[in-house]
Amino acid sequence: PVKGVSQILNFKDGIGTQGYVLAPKAAQKLLKYSAKEWVMPIDCVMDRHYWHGVKNYVLEEFAIACDEMNTQNSNTEKQRPKRLPLSIRIGRFLHKSAVKILDKVFRYSPKLIRIGKH
């Protein structure tokens, strides 16, 4: 264990990352995994450690701080509708449920199950 560094073992609704630092070995794992069809943001892929076997760690105190003033004046907040369409809400619910199930299955599994190429 390294003081100020801990592994992220559990997550809810994604971790949300400000930046990444990858060791060459971890980068190679992700490159190998990305040879499959990969059509989603890197944050989504990094969060799903059970897909690629690359562990996620967090630095505490955070290396990058959020400017609260800029966060409150974000254009994306103003553009987001008050209530999301039903299809998006259902999709989010199904996704979160699947992630919870997979997290429980893989957290207690002694070996990482590899999914073959599609």
N, C-alpha and C positions, 0 to 999 in steps of 0.2 A: 504493500500500500504506500502511496505517495500522499503526503499532507496536502490538502487542498484539491485533490483529484479523487473523484468517486465514479463508479460505474453506474450507468442508468439501467436499472433492472426492470422497472415498471414504468409505464407511461399511460397517460389518458389523453385522448384527443391529439396525439402527436406531441413532440417535445418542443418544437419551435427552436430553430437554431440561428445564431447570428453569424457563425463562421465555422470552418472546419480546419483541423490540422490532421493530416493523415500520414502514418508511417508508410514507407514504400510497400511493405508486405500487405497492409490493409488496402492501399490503393490498387494493388494488383488483384486482390480479391474482388473489389468493386468493379474493376475493368472487366474481369472475367465474367462477373454476373451481368454486367451491362451489355455483353455481346448478345444476350437474348433481347427480345423486343422490349424496350424500356421507354414508356411514354408517360412519364409523370415527373413532377418536380423532385429534385435530389433530396429535399427534406423528407418527402414521403418514403423514399427508398432507404435513407439512412435510419429512419425511425424503425423500420422493420428488420431488425437484426436477425430475426428468425429466417429471413429469405437468404441472406448472404453470409452470415456468420461473423460479421465485423461488429465488435462490441462498441457501444457508445459510452463515452466518459464526459464528465462535466468538470470544468474548472470552477472553483469557488475561492475566492471572489471572482466574479465574472471578468473576463479579459476585455469585453466590449460592453459599454453601458448604453442604455437607451436614453435619448434626450426626451424627457417627458413633455416638454413644450411642443416639440415637433410631432410627437405621437398624438397629442390632443388635436392638432390642426391638420391631421392627415386627410388628403383628398379621398383616399379609398373609403374612409369612414363615412364621408358625406355622400358618396356614390352608392353605397350599399343600401338596398331596400330595407324598410323596417321589418318586414316579414318575408322570409324566403319562400319561393314556390314550393308546393307540396312535394313535387318530384325530387327536389334537392333535399328537403327535410327527410324524406323516406330514404334516399340514397345515403345520407349521412348516418342515419340510424342504423341501417344495414351494415355500413362500413365499420362503424364503431363496435357493433355487436360482433362482427367477424374478427376484428382485431382483438377484442377482449377474449374471445374463445381461443384464438391462435396463441395469444400471449400465455394463457393458462396452460394450454397443451404443451407448448415448447419450453416454458419455464420449468416444468416438472419432468420433462423428458430427459433421460440421461444422455442421449445423442441428438445432434441436430439432424433433422430429416432433410435431405436434399431433394429438391423438386427438379425433375428432368426438363430438358429444353422442350419448348412448344413447337 
